[in-house]
């Protein structure tokens, strides 16, 4: 396929690389061209705008930072939907707002294009390994046409329903992740303060009922002092804010989610926004005077 690819951040660059390896032709646009340098060396073509990346492509795919970025990429003056020949399918893999996904679906339909919201989970590790979980919202025919692309990028691909269903499923994912990250940071603090060897503790609890993706992949980073981003705290603050607003819209009071959102917002305010989500440990250590 001819793919227009927009976004080469921590996850996007690896994902685009897998598509090149699978034999697809890529026209790439990203805010900072240097982040696409390796992909361009491997045969991808540079595009000066999302519009140029999308023009006459079989599909255009975005994975950017924030809902405002998603809107600009697809609805802006040089967005994908302004292309002379918009692609038949647009896919946004950013974690964004369900209502925006619904609006983009309608905007795409008005020019004869299908839109899929397909946020992902698995962080930089899943992106590098091609094992992401992909949660898809949109129409059946469009999902079927890009299934081969999803299969290159993900180990689990589930069509959740109509427009916005992928984003709503990702909210569920982030509520679960938020709870596990709070528990992981508190557990590391307790083990350390109690005089235990946290790595040895991890051997015991990682294969029991407490086992989780967070425990297997992010707690080792905590213990190694590696707080570089597989997923930015600032992006997680955005995700949890969306989750809080959507929960309120459903008339739900979710105190665990609210607590996690408050802690991560505080971490961002304390200058940790460009660190990985595992850097919540640093905030908790500071709060304990540790």
Beta strands, then each sheet from edge to edge (+ up, - down):
strand 1: 2-6
strand 2: 25-29
strand 3: 45-46
strand 4: 59-62
strand 5: 89-92
strand 6: 114-117
strand 7: 120-121
strand 8: 132-137
strand 9: 154-161
sheet 1: 3+ 2+ 1+ 4+ 5+ 6+
sheet 2: 7+ 8- 9-
end
